[in-house]
Amino acid sequence: MSASASPPSTPPPKRLKLDESLPTNGMILLESSIIPVGTSSKTIQFQQQKKKKRRRPLPEPYSPADVLFRDICDFLGPDYCQVILESRSEEEWVPPSGLEIQRILELRVGAFTVSGESLSLYEEDGKKWAVVVPFAHPGDLIRARIYKHDRFCSFGGLVDIIEYSEDYRGGEGDRRKYPENGCRYFGECGGCQLQPIPYPLQLLHKRRTVQLAYQRFSGLPFEQVPIIRETIGSPKQWGYRTKITPHFDAPPKSLQRMNAPIVVEEKRKKWECRIGFERKGRPGVMDIEECPIATPVLNEKLKEERARIEQTILTFKKGATLLLRDSLPPPSPIPGIGNPYRHITDEETHLAVTNHRQPVFERVGNYLFSFTAGSFFQNNNSILVPLTEHVQEAIFPSSLPPSDSPQDTTATITDDSASAPQPTHLVDTYCGSGLFGITLSSRFEKVAGVEINNDSIVAARKNAEMNGLEGKTTWLCGKAEDIFAGLPQEGFKGENSCVVVDPPRKGCDEPFLRQLLAFAPVTIVYVSCNVHTQARDVGWFLREAEKGEHQYVLESVRGFDLFPQVS
Ligand SMILES: C[S@@+](CC[C@H](N)C(=O)[O-])C[C@H]1O[C@@H](n2cnc3c(N)ncnc32)[C@H](O)[C@@H]1O
């Protein structure tokens, strides 16, 4: 399949107006409407209406389903898929006859998807089809039960693994047999699909994800994308997650009406109160007593919360989600203006906070942060110092060669002119409670942060005060898209500024990217928890910049593994 011949591959995203920049990625996704020759116009109309009803929704661009579709096309062969898609025969929706629902079949796994599922090839009368099965790896011989069909693929549940591929697991065999190496819920819980894979291979998998994202979604020519650097591993690979949100369903109405305790006990036996996470491939909550990627204090608190909910479950009319957040104890006195935080010891006790409005305290290097438990903060504290140091290094490269020692992805884009000066001002867009603005502040004369959530802005201001930075920082509540107009009055100009961009998963809006272009900062560091939308935005930005007076180069791209065991 050649990339050059293809029109935009998927319908334009509703929110973004970046349609002209959607990469072609060498794939054509067509919705088919075949009209048989010789039918009357009335019949045609009727059939078109019928057809419309049968149309299957295409995945939202850059969504996990879109990424999976691209994985499947790569696996079956892009040319093979393109021929079928161009034929408008809708063959891509018709599974081979041998793949009936509920059929159990034996498969040799051929590939691994970005989202951590196995792909096996099923061939029948020259037709190629993919079978997607979780919890298995390339080289494994598996048995799977088919439960659903989709475009070019069917989904199956794993029945068992007949032969394990030692290669993919780095010679560690079936790690599920050794619970001390992982989680007792693996194989059922919807999280942590990567855990049977040794950590160095997980990092390779994540690096490949970044490579594929830039190939598929940036629309940039090969030579404009630097070699994707090694993914930086998390110092903690278990017990790192500082926030978990287990949930539970409400009891059936018949039980809610019960108020005689003995009868309730009788009835309750028929209904189990489950508190936990989603099951893989099946509806309903899975009961989880502990989550080994969560910090120890959260697992302790989970026991207490479980007991509390089990006692009171009949009072719940609706299901609910619990919040458990790891925190340092509130310092006494709370640091502030005239009394800034000074980091003294790494010996820290932790506690768990469950109230959304309660303040949480977290330390990143020598800085202390506080924010309400329900608001955004990165979920893996152990990697935040390496991540923020990397962002600093990307803005002020040292003379040392870049270290390739041991996922958020950071992409550094710099003004291509040789005379570009070192920035003295930092604009932290999508700043949350000020993580980048505060941890990088020592290298700048002035820092401005902007954020849409007022709670986070209040927290960012307090955090600046706690760390003695109130004099050099400005925190603005508003849309990142509106920030640049107000900056020149504060002394922020493109030629003295660096911009950190850290948007939510959906990426940046076009108005934001246009203002960023017009502001023309010396350096941009784009941190993202969704490399697919990051690649799209970076590609769009570089192409647009080429048309103007400020040319930019994409200097480096690298992943940080914020979620070990998770794909
Ligand atoms: C991935 S978080 C990053 C937060 C912060 N940089 C950090 O690392 O803690 C994205 C943040 O963008 C904010 N946000 C979402 N849409 C926004 C918009 N249009 N303008 C400004 N901020 C926005 C969210 O409230 C959230 O705090």
The ligand as a MOL file (V3000), in Angstrom:
LIG
                    3D

  0  0  0     0  0            999 V3000
M  V30 BEGIN CTAB
M  V30 COUNTS 27 29 0 0 0
M  V30 BEGIN ATOM
M  V30 1 C -2.3240 15.7760 31.3800 0
M  V30 2 S -2.8420 17.0350 32.5090 0 CHG=1
M  V30 3 C -1.2830 17.8000 32.8130 0
M  V30 4 C -1.1740 18.5930 34.0860 0
M  V30 5 C 0.2160 19.0090 34.5200 0
M  V30 6 N 1.0430 19.4370 33.4290 0
M  V30 7 C 0.8870 17.8970 35.3030 0
M  V30 8 O 1.7640 17.2320 34.7630 0
M  V30 9 O 0.5480 17.6990 36.4800 0 CHG=-1
M  V30 10 C -3.7070 18.1100 31.4530 0
M  V30 11 C -4.2760 19.3200 32.1400 0
M  V30 12 O -4.8560 20.1570 31.1370 0
M  V30 13 C -6.0160 20.7680 31.6630 0
M  V30 14 N -6.8100 21.1940 30.4830 0
M  V30 15 C -7.6460 20.4580 29.7270 0
M  V30 16 N -8.0970 21.1950 28.6850 0
M  V30 17 C -7.5260 22.4150 28.7690 0
M  V30 18 C -7.5850 23.6140 27.9910 0
M  V30 19 N -8.3230 23.6860 26.9040 0
M  V30 20 N -6.8310 24.6650 28.3770 0
M  V30 21 C -6.0720 24.5830 29.4910 0
M  V30 22 N -5.9680 23.4910 30.2760 0
M  V30 23 C -6.6850 22.4250 29.9230 0
M  V30 24 C -6.6270 19.6960 32.5620 0
M  V30 25 O -7.4270 20.2700 33.5620 0
M  V30 26 C -5.3750 19.0170 33.1410 0
M  V30 27 O -4.9950 19.5830 34.3720 0
M  V30 END ATOM
M  V30 BEGIN BOND
M  V30 1 1 1 2
M  V30 2 1 2 3
M  V30 3 1 2 10
M  V30 4 1 3 4
M  V30 5 1 4 5
M  V30 6 1 5 6
M  V30 7 1 5 7
M  V30 8 2 7 8
M  V30 9 1 7 9
M  V30 10 1 10 11
M  V30 11 1 11 12
M  V30 12 1 11 26
M  V30 13 1 12 13
M  V30 14 1 13 14
M  V30 15 1 13 24
M  V30 16 1 14 15
M  V30 17 1 14 23
M  V30 18 2 15 16
M  V30 19 1 16 17
M  V30 20 1 17 18
M  V30 21 2 17 23
M  V30 22 1 18 19
M  V30 23 2 18 20
M  V30 24 1 20 21
M  V30 25 2 21 22
M  V30 26 1 22 23
M  V30 27 1 24 25
M  V30 28 1 24 26
M  V30 29 1 26 27
M  V30 END BOND
M  V30 END CTAB
M  END
